[in-house]
């Protein structure tokens, strides 16, 4: 993928990654070597043997980096700092969660009040202070609008058994939604495709959240954003993290581009500024594109998770002290995470997942038809990945026996997240499956929501009354309709209290709805069936296609227990 750009739709607003040297008019050339070529067998842009040309290099420079570490560093810090830094609550920087017009309302609890959690991890390339400017270089970008050069969605399952991470390449082209800043300034929706990292300059992280929600339809509950100095400080505070390279590597081109990373072949333990170099290395890894860099970030993140499990250093109060201070100074969060106790609670939820149930992925992509040096979401496979997140299906294939099948939720051993968005409080896990009453004793309110969320079609007249008749034919004789206005794309069963979980699941099963259609919420009374756009006619909703049971290979899934992964090196960047 190309690094050169100009401002405007469809172009990156910063130049290519490096830490020194001037602009280049040609392809990046390794120091002392030939121009870098694709890495055989990677299946990434510029890969040798694919017939795809190697990516074009930029005319300007960007220091690339990542906040991959954030999910674990920040959260471990929050836990560590709970007892030390309650007085620093007022120092935590916050920004609006969602600046878009589309509000998905946060993740919905499942039939037993257990709520999945989606956190968008954002790495900002802001050069807004002496430290960030020294680390970032590229003087022409100092104090300019920041870019969201790292975007990772961290999904914590409702039962806290597994965690999934999806990275979006910063070269992804997509449509930007309208974003409105709290002060009223409006950034209109883009007329064409825009590079995803520009979302941060359209009002802040709340526009990056809105962009993700517009593309994936995944509700984002929180965000965490970190800058250059935060990555360095926290990587140093946490101690060394082992990484592996297949050959000696030096990320440096003849004209001074590259991260400067220099490591010998094999395993190396890195921290501090060297960790930042690893996380932002593009030239020298695989084929020199953002895709290979994302894979290196996933390796680092998984390795860090393993280190947290076995590293006794975090029991040292002084170590905890420095790590907590680093996190508080370095991050920006949404208002739902603006207190130490909230961060502590969140860290305890994430801590429940063993590394072996963590799966790192990159959004499946294709080269953009409008710009062959950039990418777009791969039709079908990207949506499959997003759907698995929406429906809380583990990416490692170790999920429920029948994911996406008829509603029959099983009990779980974990609680819902503290302070979950949308007003859903933390709820203890159910000791046993709530038993359903006989159909004739289950009261159901049926609402007509057949217009769908986009309002493109009018609601079907008298549809709620028609579905009441369908339910009566299945023995649910206490079903009634009401005239409350509603709009849903898919038919859902919502209920108000845990003692109705079994009854709600029985209604969904009778209609052939998936388990994900059963939702515990606070804003309904009893059991409410919302007849969505997928059930405008007939005696049953249109069944969705079977949900995937495992992440597609094109997402390059990497398991958290995999300590044998070793980074391939781009030809010409060895020493």
Secondary structure, DSSP 8 states (H G I E B T S, - for coil): ------SSTTS-SS-EEBSSS---SS--BBTTS-B----TT--STT-TTTT-------SSEE-----TTHHHHHHHHHHHHTTT-GGGGGG-EEE-S--BS----S--B-TTS-B-EEEEEEEE----SHHHHHHH--GGGTTS---EEEEEEEEE-TTSS-EEEEE--TTBEE----EE-TTS-EE---SS-EEGGGGGGTTSHHHHHHHHHHHH-----EEEEE-HHHHHHHHHHH--EEEEESS-EE--BTTSBB---EE-SEEEEE-HHHHHHHHH--TTBTTSSHHHHHHHHHHHHHHHHHHHHH-GGGG-HHHHHHHHHHHHHHEEEEGGG-SHHHHHHHHHHHTTS-GGGEEEEE--EEEETTEEEEEEE-TTHHHHHHHHHHTT--TTS-S-TTTTSBS-----SS---TT-GGG-------SS------GGG--EEEEE-TT-TT--S---TTHHHHHHHHHHHTT-TTEEE-------SS-EEEESSGGGHHHHHHHHHHHT-BGGGEEE-SSSSSEEEEE-GGGSSSSS--------SS--GGG--EETT-----B-B-TT---
